[in-house]
């Protein structure tokens, strides 16, 4: 697809284009040591963070799920994981994700909560289903589209995302 054509993509087409290239990566990544290592080390931390209302909200109001996506730096020493959040009782603001930045130090990963991605109701107008799969696609698109990146492709702007993880 040419640059001119890609500039004319609708929001849905642009999101689908970015996520199409990344949709195959989790299945490929799941077989790598680095992917399993970072997720396994984060699982315990994730369970502790879920119990603390300050990170994701009250469990009776917010459902959370660790997304299967992982965004690694070129040298695989830094990574982004997403904790998807879905409000149980809100049609106007269905949810988003919490961005977890990680850096390997020796044999351990150091985790840091970077920011939250939330999507206004207008953002969801084009999406009929507001489930975790939709949250995953929108959050993946947000990670892939921020900073200096091409409109299509799976690369992330490492300078933008990993600026605070040095």
VEXGUMAR-396510 format. One record per residue: x negated, y negated, z of N, C-alpha, C in turn; residue in three letters; chain; residue number from 1. Coordinates in Angstrom, 2 decimals. Each point is the difference from the previous one (the first is absolute). Last residue first. Example, Ala and Ser with C-alpha at 12.3 -4.5 7.8 and 13.67 -1.06 7.14 Angstrom:
+---------+---------+---------+---------+----------+---------+---------+---------+---------+------+------+------+
:  n_east : n_north :    n_up : ca_east : ca_north :   ca_up :  c_east : c_north :    c_up : dose : tiba : roti :
+---------+---------+---------+---------+----------+---------+---------+---------+---------+------+------+------+
:  -12.85 :    2.25 :    7.08 :   -0.82 :    -1.19 :    0.06 :    0.77 :   -1.09 :    0.73 :  SER :    A :    2 :
:   -0.29 :    5.72 :   -0.07 :    0.89 :    -1.19 :    0.00 :   -0.90 :   -1.20 :    0.00 :  ALA :    A :    1 :
+---------+---------+---------+---------+----------+---------+---------+---------+---------+------+------+------+
// end
This chain:
+---------+---------+---------+---------+----------+---------+---------+---------+---------+------+------+------+
:  n_east : n_north :    n_up : ca_east : ca_north :   ca_up :  c_east : c_north :    c_up : dose : tiba : roti :
+---------+---------+---------+---------+----------+---------+---------+---------+---------+------+------+------+
:  -16.15 :   -3.59 :   31.71 :   -1.44 :     0.07 :   -0.33 :   -0.79 :    0.57 :    1.13 :  UNK :    A :  166 :
:    5.06 :   -1.35 :   -1.51 :   -0.51 :     1.29 :    0.48 :   -1.46 :    0.14 :   -0.41 :  UNK :    A :  165 :
:    2.97 :   -3.64 :   -1.28 :   -0.13 :    -0.05 :    1.46 :   -0.59 :    1.28 :    0.59 :  UNK :    A :  164 :
:    0.79 :   -0.58 :   -4.77 :   -0.80 :    -1.15 :    0.44 :   -0.22 :   -0.02 :    1.51 :  UNK :    A :  163 :
:    2.43 :    3.10 :   -3.30 :   -0.98 :     0.44 :    1.00 :   -0.87 :   -1.13 :    0.53 :  UNK :    A :  162 :
:    3.61 :   -0.63 :   -3.30 :    0.51 :     0.91 :    1.02 :   -1.01 :    0.32 :    1.09 :  UNK :    A :  161 :
:   -1.20 :   -2.94 :   -3.73 :    1.18 :    -0.50 :    0.70 :    0.36 :    0.92 :    1.18 :  UNK :    A :  160 :
:   -3.52 :    1.28 :   -2.83 :   -0.37 :    -1.24 :    0.68 :    1.15 :   -0.58 :    0.79 :  UNK :    A :  159 :
:    0.73 :    3.77 :   -2.82 :   -0.71 :     0.35 :    1.24 :   -0.40 :   -1.24 :    0.79 :  UNK :    A :  158 :
:    3.91 :    1.05 :   -3.53 :   -0.97 :    -1.06 :    0.19 :   -0.68 :    0.24 :    1.35 :  UNK :    A :  157 :
:    1.98 :    4.03 :   -3.11 :    0.41 :    -1.00 :    0.98 :   -1.09 :   -1.07 :    0.06 :  UNK :    A :  156 :
:    1.80 :    3.84 :   -3.97 :   -1.04 :    -0.60 :    0.83 :    0.60 :   -1.00 :    0.97 :  UNK :    A :  155 :
:    2.26 :    2.68 :   -3.54 :    0.03 :     0.45 :    1.40 :   -1.05 :   -0.65 :    0.89 :  UNK :    A :  154 :
:    3.05 :   -1.54 :   -4.77 :   -1.17 :     0.71 :    0.50 :    0.07 :    0.23 :    1.50 :  UNK :    A :  153 :
:    2.12 :   -4.24 :   -2.99 :    0.15 :     1.45 :   -0.07 :   -1.27 :    0.62 :    0.56 :  UNK :    A :  152 :
:    0.22 :   -4.58 :    0.04 :    1.43 :     0.26 :    0.20 :    0.30 :    1.50 :   -0.05 :  UNK :    A :  151 :
:   -4.86 :   -1.72 :    1.62 :    0.79 :     0.01 :   -1.23 :    1.45 :    0.33 :    0.34 :  UNK :    A :  150 :
:   -2.95 :   -2.51 :    3.68 :    0.10 :     1.32 :   -0.63 :    0.79 :   -0.14 :   -1.29 :  UNK :    A :  149 :
:   -1.59 :   -2.96 :    4.40 :   -0.42 :    -0.05 :   -1.40 :   -0.02 :    1.40 :   -0.59 :  UNK :    A :  148 :
:    3.34 :   -1.08 :    4.13 :   -1.37 :    -0.42 :   -0.29 :   -0.27 :   -0.05 :   -1.49 :  UNK :    A :  147 :
:    3.91 :    3.19 :    1.60 :   -0.51 :    -1.18 :    0.71 :   -1.45 :   -0.28 :   -0.40 :  UNK :    A :  146 :
:    2.81 :    3.86 :   -1.43 :    0.20 :    -1.24 :   -0.76 :   -0.59 :   -1.24 :    0.65 :  UNK :    A :  145 :
:    0.04 :    4.65 :    1.79 :   -0.65 :     0.03 :   -1.31 :    0.04 :   -1.35 :   -0.71 :  UNK :    A :  144 :
:    2.24 :    0.62 :    4.18 :   -1.43 :     0.20 :    0.21 :   -0.75 :   -0.10 :   -1.33 :  UNK :    A :  143 :
:    4.69 :   -0.19 :   -0.18 :   -0.53 :    -1.20 :    0.67 :   -1.50 :    0.13 :    0.22 :  UNK :    A :  142 :
:    2.30 :    3.73 :   -1.74 :   -0.09 :    -1.07 :   -0.99 :   -0.61 :   -1.25 :    0.64 :  UNK :    A :  141 :
:    0.97 :    3.53 :    2.85 :   -1.13 :     0.34 :   -0.87 :   -0.23 :   -1.06 :   -1.05 :  UNK :    A :  140 :
:    3.80 :   -0.42 :    2.66 :   -1.21 :    -0.28 :    0.78 :   -1.25 :    0.31 :   -0.81 :  UNK :    A :  139 :
:    4.19 :    1.04 :   -1.90 :   -0.14 :    -1.46 :    0.13 :   -1.29 :   -0.36 :    0.75 :  UNK :    A :  138 :
:    1.11 :    4.60 :   -0.40 :   -0.28 :    -0.59 :   -1.31 :   -0.24 :   -1.49 :    0.10 :  UNK :    A :  137 :
:    1.32 :    2.25 :    3.93 :   -1.33 :     0.43 :   -0.42 :   -0.38 :   -0.64 :   -1.33 :  UNK :    A :  136 :
:    4.36 :   -0.61 :    1.63 :   -0.96 :    -0.78 :    0.80 :   -1.43 :    0.33 :   -0.43 :  UNK :    A :  135 :
:    3.40 :    2.57 :   -1.92 :    0.00 :    -1.36 :   -0.55 :   -0.99 :   -0.87 :    0.76 :  UNK :    A :  134 :
:    0.61 :    4.29 :    1.65 :   -0.64 :     0.09 :   -1.32 :   -0.07 :   -1.38 :   -0.65 :  UNK :    A :  133 :
:    2.33 :    0.52 :    4.10 :   -1.45 :    -0.03 :    0.16 :   -0.73 :    0.10 :   -1.34 :  UNK :    A :  132 :
:    4.81 :   -2.04 :   -0.44 :   -0.50 :     1.07 :    0.85 :   -1.52 :   -0.09 :    0.10 :  UNK :    A :  131 :
:    4.22 :   -2.30 :   -2.38 :   -0.94 :    -0.67 :    0.89 :   -0.50 :    1.00 :    1.03 :  UNK :    A :  130 :
:    2.56 :   -0.34 :   -5.21 :   -0.29 :     0.83 :    1.18 :   -1.08 :   -0.69 :    0.82 :  UNK :    A :  129 :
:    1.36 :   -2.16 :   -3.91 :    1.26 :     0.41 :    0.62 :   -0.24 :    0.78 :    1.29 :  UNK :    A :  128 :
:   -2.85 :   -3.93 :   -2.66 :   -0.14 :     1.36 :    0.51 :    1.25 :    0.40 :    0.76 :  UNK :    A :  127 :
:   -0.84 :   -4.39 :   -1.87 :   -0.19 :     0.92 :   -1.13 :   -0.07 :    1.46 :    0.44 :  UNK :    A :  126 :
:    0.40 :   -3.57 :    3.21 :    1.17 :    -0.03 :   -0.88 :   -0.10 :    1.03 :   -1.12 :  UNK :    A :  125 :
:   -3.27 :   -1.20 :    3.66 :    0.62 :     1.32 :   -0.15 :    1.19 :    0.02 :   -0.96 :  UNK :    A :  124 :
:   -2.44 :   -3.96 :    1.23 :   -1.00 :     0.90 :   -0.57 :    0.61 :    1.36 :   -0.31 :  UNK :    A :  123 :
:    2.51 :   -3.29 :    2.29 :   -0.12 :    -0.30 :   -1.43 :   -0.98 :    0.94 :   -0.69 :  UNK :    A :  122 :
:    0.47 :    0.16 :    4.75 :    1.11 :     0.64 :   -0.70 :   -0.10 :   -0.22 :   -1.51 :  UNK :    A :  121 :
:   -4.60 :   -0.25 :    2.56 :    1.31 :    -0.65 :    0.13 :    1.04 :    0.75 :   -0.80 :  UNK :    A :  120 :
:   -4.58 :    2.00 :    2.16 :    0.62 :    -0.32 :   -1.27 :    1.39 :   -0.57 :    0.24 :  UNK :    A :  119 :
:   -5.18 :    0.76 :    2.56 :    1.45 :     0.09 :    0.12 :    0.59 :   -0.51 :   -1.30 :  UNK :    A :  118 :
:   -4.92 :    1.67 :    2.46 :    0.65 :    -0.33 :   -1.26 :    1.49 :    0.13 :    0.23 :  UNK :    A :  117 :
:   -4.42 :   -0.93 :    3.44 :    1.25 :     0.68 :   -0.32 :    0.48 :   -0.47 :   -1.35 :  UNK :    A :  116 :
:   -5.25 :    0.48 :    2.25 :    1.16 :    -0.87 :   -0.24 :    1.24 :    0.85 :   -0.22 :  UNK :    A :  115 :
:   -4.40 :    1.66 :    1.84 :   -0.30 :    -1.20 :   -0.78 :    1.20 :   -0.93 :   -0.09 :  UNK :    A :  114 :
:   -2.07 :    3.92 :    3.49 :    1.23 :    -0.41 :   -0.65 :   -0.25 :   -1.35 :   -0.66 :  UNK :    A :  113 :
:   -3.62 :    4.01 :    1.01 :    0.39 :    -1.36 :    0.36 :    1.28 :   -0.34 :   -0.77 :  UNK :    A :  112 :
:   -3.86 :    4.33 :    1.34 :    1.27 :    -0.46 :   -0.55 :    0.32 :   -1.40 :    0.50 :  UNK :    A :  111 :
:   -4.41 :    3.59 :   -0.89 :    0.48 :    -1.07 :    0.87 :    1.23 :   -0.60 :   -0.67 :  UNK :    A :  110 :
:   -2.58 :    5.05 :   -0.35 :    0.64 :    -1.12 :   -0.67 :    0.49 :   -0.98 :    1.05 :  UNK :    A :  109 :
:   -4.28 :    3.80 :    0.09 :    1.34 :    -0.43 :    0.43 :    0.49 :   -1.18 :   -0.82 :  UNK :    A :  108 :
:   -4.40 :    2.13 :   -0.17 :    0.96 :     1.03 :   -0.40 :    1.43 :   -0.36 :    0.40 :  UNK :    A :  107 :
:   -3.37 :   -3.85 :   -0.70 :   -0.53 :     1.32 :    0.31 :    0.96 :    1.06 :   -0.51 :  UNK :    A :  106 :
:    2.43 :   -3.77 :   -0.48 :   -1.17 :    -0.35 :    0.78 :   -0.58 :    1.33 :    0.49 :  UNK :    A :  105 :
:    3.89 :   -2.06 :   -3.81 :   -0.70 :     1.13 :    0.61 :   -1.25 :   -0.52 :    0.70 :  UNK :    A :  104 :
:    4.77 :   -2.56 :   -0.86 :   -1.40 :     0.03 :   -0.41 :   -0.66 :    1.16 :    0.72 :  UNK :    A :  103 :
:    5.31 :   -2.28 :   -1.27 :   -0.89 :     0.93 :    0.68 :   -1.40 :   -0.10 :   -0.57 :  UNK :    A :  102 :
:    5.38 :   -2.44 :    0.40 :   -1.32 :     0.01 :   -0.63 :   -0.91 :    0.90 :    0.82 :  UNK :    A :  101 :
:    5.57 :   -0.58 :   -0.76 :   -1.04 :     0.44 :    0.91 :   -1.32 :    0.03 :   -0.78 :  UNK :    A :  100 :
:    5.24 :   -2.31 :   -0.44 :   -1.26 :     0.33 :   -0.66 :   -1.04 :    0.32 :    1.06 :  UNK :    A :   99 :
:    5.58 :    0.35 :   -0.22 :   -1.09 :    -0.58 :    0.77 :   -1.29 :    0.52 :   -0.64 :  UNK :    A :   98 :
:    5.20 :   -0.71 :   -2.20 :   -1.12 :     0.85 :    0.40 :   -0.97 :   -0.80 :    0.86 :  UNK :    A :   97 :
:    5.61 :   -0.11 :   -1.40 :   -1.27 :    -0.37 :   -0.61 :   -1.08 :    0.97 :    0.42 :  UNK :    A :   96 :
:    5.89 :   -1.31 :    0.09 :   -1.23 :     0.44 :    0.65 :   -1.23 :   -0.48 :   -0.74 :  UNK :    A :   95 :
:    4.99 :   -1.19 :   -0.57 :   -0.12 :     1.44 :    0.24 :   -1.30 :    0.45 :    0.68 :  UNK :    A :   94 :
:    3.20 :   -4.29 :   -0.28 :   -1.45 :     0.10 :    0.07 :   -0.34 :    1.45 :    0.31 :  UNK :    A :   93 :
:    4.55 :   -1.03 :   -0.73 :   -0.60 :    -1.19 :   -0.59 :   -1.53 :    0.04 :   -0.01 :  UNK :    A :   92 :
:    2.89 :    3.37 :    1.97 :    0.07 :     0.09 :   -1.46 :   -0.71 :   -1.19 :   -0.64 :  UNK :    A :   91 :
:   -0.40 :    2.57 :    5.01 :   -0.02 :    -1.24 :   -0.77 :    0.03 :    0.26 :   -1.50 :  UNK :    A :   90 :
:   -0.50 :    3.05 :    4.11 :    1.31 :    -0.66 :   -0.04 :    0.05 :   -1.27 :   -0.84 :  UNK :    A :   89 :
:   -3.92 :    2.99 :    0.76 :    1.13 :     0.91 :    0.00 :    1.33 :   -0.69 :   -0.24 :  UNK :    A :   88 :
:   -5.12 :   -1.18 :   -1.79 :    0.96 :    -0.41 :    1.02 :    1.25 :    0.87 :   -0.11 :  UNK :    A :   87 :
:   -5.17 :    1.12 :   -1.37 :    1.34 :    -0.11 :   -0.56 :    0.95 :   -0.34 :    1.14 :  UNK :    A :   86 :
:   -5.66 :    0.42 :   -1.53 :    0.99 :    -0.32 :    1.02 :    1.35 :   -0.19 :   -0.68 :  UNK :    A :   85 :
:   -5.31 :    2.34 :   -0.87 :    1.26 :    -0.50 :   -0.53 :    0.98 :   -0.23 :    1.13 :  UNK :    A :   84 :
:   -5.45 :    0.04 :   -0.35 :    1.06 :     0.55 :    0.84 :    1.28 :   -0.66 :   -0.49 :  UNK :    A :   83 :
:   -5.02 :    0.80 :   -2.48 :    1.24 :    -0.74 :    0.20 :    0.92 :    0.75 :    0.94 :  UNK :    A :   82 :
:   -5.69 :   -0.55 :   -1.23 :    1.15 :     0.89 :    0.16 :    1.22 :   -0.88 :    0.25 :  UNK :    A :   81 :
:   -5.32 :   -0.65 :   -2.07 :    1.27 :    -0.58 :    0.43 :    1.01 :    1.14 :    0.09 :  UNK :    A :   80 :
:   -5.80 :   -0.35 :    0.22 :    1.26 :     0.57 :   -0.48 :    1.18 :   -0.81 :    0.50 :  UNK :    A :   79 :
:   -5.92 :    0.68 :   -0.60 :    1.12 :    -0.80 :    0.51 :    1.27 :    0.52 :   -0.65 :  UNK :    A :   78 :
:   -4.11 :    1.92 :   -1.12 :   -0.31 :    -0.30 :    1.40 :    1.10 :   -0.82 :    0.66 :  UNK :    A :   77 :
:   -0.64 :    1.61 :   -4.78 :    0.80 :     0.84 :    0.91 :   -0.30 :   -0.21 :    1.47 :  UNK :    A :   76 :
:   -1.55 :   -2.40 :   -4.17 :   -0.94 :     0.90 :    0.68 :    0.67 :    0.92 :    1.01 :  UNK :    A :   75 :
:    2.58 :   -3.18 :   -2.53 :   -0.78 :     0.75 :   -0.99 :   -0.98 :    0.97 :    0.66 :  UNK :    A :   74 :
:    4.29 :   -1.10 :    2.84 :   -0.97 :    -0.86 :   -0.67 :   -0.82 :    0.87 :   -0.96 :  UNK :    A :   73 :
:    5.02 :    1.54 :    1.28 :   -1.39 :     0.00 :    0.42 :   -0.81 :   -1.04 :   -0.75 :  UNK :    A :   72 :
:    5.29 :    1.35 :    1.43 :   -0.72 :    -0.85 :   -0.94 :   -1.43 :   -0.12 :    0.50 :  UNK :    A :   71 :
:    4.62 :    3.38 :    0.53 :   -1.23 :    -0.47 :    0.63 :   -0.76 :   -0.77 :   -1.07 :  UNK :    A :   70 :
:    5.32 :    2.42 :    0.98 :   -0.97 :    -0.79 :   -0.75 :   -1.21 :   -0.34 :    0.86 :  UNK :    A :   69 :
:    4.05 :    2.23 :    1.52 :   -1.02 :     0.91 :   -0.53 :   -1.09 :   -0.75 :   -0.76 :  UNK :    A :   68 :
:    2.91 :   -2.02 :    4.26 :    0.09 :     0.23 :   -1.43 :   -1.12 :    0.93 :   -0.46 :  UNK :    A :   67 :
:    2.53 :   -0.35 :    4.84 :   -1.31 :    -0.22 :   -0.60 :    0.11 :    0.36 :   -1.47 :  UNK :    A :   66 :
:    4.12 :   -1.79 :    3.09 :   -0.58 :     1.18 :   -0.64 :   -1.35 :   -0.39 :   -0.57 :  UNK :    A :   65 :
:    4.60 :   -1.81 :    3.38 :   -1.34 :    -0.16 :   -0.57 :   -0.47 :    1.32 :   -0.60 :  UNK :    A :   64 :
:    4.73 :   -3.03 :    1.79 :   -0.59 :     1.30 :   -0.33 :   -1.36 :   -0.26 :   -0.61 :  UNK :    A :   63 :
:    3.21 :   -3.12 :    3.43 :   -0.91 :     0.12 :   -1.14 :   -0.48 :    1.43 :   -0.16 :  UNK :    A :   62 :
:    3.05 :   -1.38 :    3.51 :    0.36 :    -0.94 :   -1.08 :   -0.82 :    0.21 :   -1.26 :  UNK :    A :   61 :
:   -0.60 :    2.51 :    4.12 :    1.44 :     0.12 :   -0.27 :    0.46 :   -0.94 :   -1.13 :  UNK :    A :   60 :
:   -4.54 :   -0.03 :    1.60 :    0.30 :     1.22 :   -0.74 :    1.48 :    0.15 :   -0.31 :  UNK :    A :   59 :
:   -2.55 :   -4.76 :    0.56 :    0.64 :     1.01 :    0.84 :    0.42 :    1.20 :   -0.85 :  UNK :    A :   58 :
:   -4.14 :   -2.85 :   -1.81 :    1.34 :    -0.31 :    0.48 :    0.56 :    1.15 :    0.83 :  UNK :    A :   57 :
:   -4.54 :   -0.45 :   -1.89 :    0.97 :     0.28 :   -1.06 :    1.42 :   -0.36 :    0.39 :  UNK :    A :   56 :
:   -3.84 :   -1.10 :    2.88 :   -0.60 :     0.24 :   -1.30 :    1.01 :    0.16 :   -1.12 :  UNK :    A :   55 :
:    0.98 :   -0.66 :    4.82 :   -0.64 :    -1.17 :   -0.60 :   -0.53 :    0.21 :   -1.40 :  UNK :    A :   54 :
:    2.01 :    3.36 :    3.10 :    0.96 :    -0.80 :   -0.77 :   -0.65 :   -1.16 :   -0.75 :  UNK :    A :   53 :
:   -2.05 :    4.86 :    1.40 :   -0.13 :    -1.39 :    0.46 :    0.86 :   -0.88 :   -0.90 :  UNK :    A :   52 :
:   -0.39 :    4.61 :   -0.93 :    0.61 :    -0.10 :    1.33 :   -0.03 :   -1.42 :    0.55 :  UNK :    A :   51 :
:   -2.14 :    1.14 :   -4.13 :    1.46 :     0.12 :   -0.15 :    0.72 :   -0.17 :    1.33 :  UNK :    A :   50 :
:   -4.77 :    0.20 :   -0.20 :    0.52 :    -1.30 :   -0.43 :    1.52 :    0.02 :   -0.13 :  UNK :    A :   49 :
:   -2.25 :    4.07 :    0.99 :   -0.09 :    -0.93 :    1.13 :    0.60 :   -1.37 :   -0.36 :  UNK :    A :   48 :
:   -0.31 :    3.22 :   -3.41 :    0.99 :     0.44 :    1.00 :   -0.01 :   -0.92 :    1.22 :  UNK :    A :   47 :
:   -3.27 :   -0.73 :   -3.33 :    1.34 :    -0.34 :   -0.49 :    1.06 :    0.38 :    1.02 :  UNK :    A :   46 :
:   -4.45 :    1.32 :    0.74 :    0.17 :    -1.43 :    0.24 :    1.40 :   -0.44 :   -0.40 :  UNK :    A :   45 :
:   -1.18 :    4.40 :   -1.00 :    0.11 :    -0.18 :    1.46 :    0.24 :   -1.46 :    0.35 :  UNK :    A :   44 :
:   -0.78 :    0.97 :   -4.58 :    1.27 :     0.58 :    0.47 :    0.17 :   -0.20 :    1.51 :  UNK :    A :   43 :
:   -4.04 :   -1.16 :   -2.68 :    0.99 :    -1.04 :    0.28 :    1.27 :    0.56 :    0.63 :  UNK :    A :   42 :
:   -3.63 :    2.83 :   -1.40 :   -0.45 :    -0.84 :    1.10 :    1.02 :   -1.07 :    0.36 :  UNK :    A :   41 :
:    0.87 :    2.82 :   -3.69 :   -0.02 :     0.79 :    1.23 :   -0.42 :   -0.84 :    1.20 :  UNK :    A :   40 :
:   -0.17 :   -1.99 :   -4.31 :    1.38 :     0.21 :    0.47 :    0.04 :    0.79 :    1.30 :  UNK :    A :   39 :
:   -4.19 :   -0.68 :   -2.08 :    0.54 :    -1.29 :    0.44 :    1.42 :    0.17 :    0.52 :  UNK :    A :   38 :
:   -2.15 :    3.88 :   -1.78 :   -0.70 :    -0.52 :    1.17 :    0.65 :   -1.28 :    0.53 :  UNK :    A :   37 :
:    1.49 :    1.93 :   -4.08 :    0.45 :     0.78 :    1.17 :   -0.62 :   -0.54 :    1.28 :  UNK :    A :   36 :
:   -1.46 :   -1.97 :   -3.99 :    1.42 :    -0.27 :    0.20 :    0.50 :    0.72 :    1.25 :  UNK :    A :   35 :
:   -4.41 :    0.90 :   -1.41 :    0.12 :    -1.36 :    0.52 :    1.45 :   -0.36 :    0.32 :  UNK :    A :   34 :
:   -1.11 :    4.21 :   -2.13 :   -0.37 :    -0.04 :    1.42 :    0.27 :   -1.38 :    0.59 :  UNK :    A :   33 :
:    2.91 :    1.73 :   -4.20 :   -1.35 :    -0.48 :    0.31 :   -0.22 :   -0.05 :    1.52 :  UNK :    A :   32 :
:    4.14 :    1.18 :   -2.39 :   -0.98 :     1.09 :   -0.07 :   -1.41 :   -0.45 :    0.35 :  UNK :    A :   31 :
:    3.73 :   -3.00 :   -0.29 :    0.28 :     0.95 :    1.09 :   -0.99 :    1.14 :    0.03 :  UNK :    A :   30 :
:    0.07 :   -3.33 :   -3.56 :   -0.72 :    -0.37 :    1.22 :    0.17 :    1.01 :    1.12 :  UNK :    A :   29 :
:    2.42 :    0.51 :   -4.07 :   -1.43 :     0.23 :   -0.23 :   -0.79 :   -0.28 :    1.27 :  UNK :    A :   28 :
:    4.55 :   -0.92 :    0.13 :   -0.17 :     1.46 :   -0.15 :   -1.45 :    0.35 :   -0.27 :  UNK :    A :   27 :
:    1.14 :   -4.62 :    0.30 :    0.11 :     0.70 :    1.28 :   -0.17 :    1.51 :   -0.12 :  UNK :    A :   26 :
:   -0.10 :   -2.74 :   -4.07 :   -1.17 :    -0.01 :    0.87 :    0.20 :    0.70 :    1.35 :  UNK :    A :   25 :
:    3.31 :   -0.88 :   -3.60 :   -0.73 :     1.26 :   -0.09 :   -1.15 :    0.07 :    1.00 :  UNK :    A :   24 :
:    2.67 :   -3.94 :   -0.43 :    0.85 :     1.09 :    0.48 :   -0.71 :    1.36 :   -0.06 :  UNK :    A :   23 :
:   -1.66 :   -4.40 :   -1.60 :   -0.37 :     0.42 :    1.35 :    0.77 :    1.22 :    0.49 :  UNK :    A :   22 :
:    0.80 :   -2.07 :   -4.26 :   -1.39 :     0.44 :    0.01 :   -0.41 :    0.52 :    1.37 :  UNK :    A :   21 :
:    4.34 :   -1.76 :   -0.45 :   -0.14 :     1.18 :   -0.86 :   -1.44 :    0.53 :    0.05 :  UNK :    A :   20 :
:    1.31 :   -4.13 :    2.13 :    0.15 :     1.22 :    0.79 :   -0.14 :    1.27 :   -0.82 :  UNK :    A :   19 :
:   -0.24 :   -4.32 :   -2.08 :   -1.06 :     0.10 :    1.00 :    0.08 :    1.33 :    0.76 :  UNK :    A :   18 :
:    3.45 :   -0.90 :   -3.06 :   -1.26 :     0.13 :   -0.71 :   -1.16 :    0.18 :    0.98 :  UNK :    A :   17 :
:    4.33 :   -0.91 :    1.71 :   -0.10 :     1.37 :   -0.50 :   -1.33 :    0.23 :   -0.71 :  UNK :    A :   16 :
:    0.96 :   -4.35 :    1.41 :   -0.20 :     0.86 :    1.16 :   -0.17 :    1.44 :   -0.44 :  UNK :    A :   15 :
:    1.08 :   -3.05 :   -3.33 :   -1.34 :    -0.26 :    0.51 :   -0.33 :    0.88 :    1.19 :  UNK :    A :   14 :
:    4.35 :    0.13 :   -1.78 :   -0.95 :     0.61 :   -0.92 :   -1.43 :   -0.19 :    0.48 :  UNK :    A :   13 :
:    3.44 :   -2.11 :    2.47 :    0.11 :     1.46 :    0.11 :   -1.02 :    0.68 :   -0.89 :  UNK :    A :   12 :
:    0.35 :   -4.67 :   -0.29 :   -0.56 :     0.38 :    1.30 :    0.02 :    1.53 :    0.14 :  UNK :    A :   11 :
:   -0.16 :   -1.47 :   -4.96 :    0.86 :    -0.40 :    1.11 :   -0.68 :    0.41 :    1.30 :  UNK :    A :   10 :
:   -2.86 :   -1.13 :   -4.47 :    0.63 :     1.07 :    0.77 :    0.92 :   -0.59 :    1.06 :  UNK :    A :    9 :
:   -2.98 :   -2.30 :   -3.20 :    1.43 :    -0.07 :   -0.17 :    0.72 :    1.11 :    0.76 :  UNK :    A :    8 :
:   -4.74 :   -0.41 :   -0.24 :    0.47 :    -1.22 :    0.66 :    1.52 :   -0.12 :   -0.07 :  UNK :    A :    7 :
:   -2.25 :    3.51 :   -2.24 :    0.05 :     0.24 :    1.44 :    0.45 :   -1.23 :    0.76 :  UNK :    A :    6 :
:   -0.60 :   -0.26 :   -4.70 :    1.15 :     0.85 :    0.33 :    0.09 :    0.21 :    1.51 :  UNK :    A :    5 :
:   -3.71 :   -2.36 :   -1.58 :    1.21 :    -0.77 :   -0.24 :    1.23 :    0.81 :    0.39 :  UNK :    A :    4 :
:   -4.19 :    2.14 :    0.15 :    0.15 :    -0.97 :    1.08 :    1.29 :   -0.80 :   -0.16 :  UNK :    A :    3 :
:    0.00 :    4.86 :   -2.17 :   -0.81 :    -1.20 :   -0.11 :    0.25 :   -0.93 :    1.18 :  UNK :    A :    2 :
:    0.29 :    5.48 :   -0.27 :    0.85 :    -1.18 :    0.00 :   -0.89 :   -1.24 :    0.00 :  UNK :    A :    1 :
+---------+---------+---------+---------+----------+---------+---------+---------+---------+------+------+------+
// end
